[in-house]
Amino acid sequence: MEFIKNKKIIITIFIIVILILIFGIGLILYLRKVHSTFENYYVFRGCFKLYKKTEDYGFCRTNTGQTIKIVKFRGKWFLGPFPCDFFCF
């Protein structure tokens, strides 16, 4: 009986680890897609009105009424202003 109990615990832990890995990989892939284009990041941030867009940045209004700047930094799109608000990565 002890062996069966230990086997169930090991299988449960294994399944939990696999699920965490699947979730983590999915999240990484999702975030790569979000930061890959201006349009994807625009939607991710909840923008509904575009004010200005260039090749390096854009201004939009979110659904909360806030105007934000989206900037391209090292080939990816982020919430600006950039570079180096607090640190550079």
Beta strands, then each sheet from edge to edge (+ up, - down):
strand 1: 47-53
strand 2: 57-62
strand 3: 67-73
strand 4: 76-79
sheet 1: 1+ 2- 3+ 4-
end
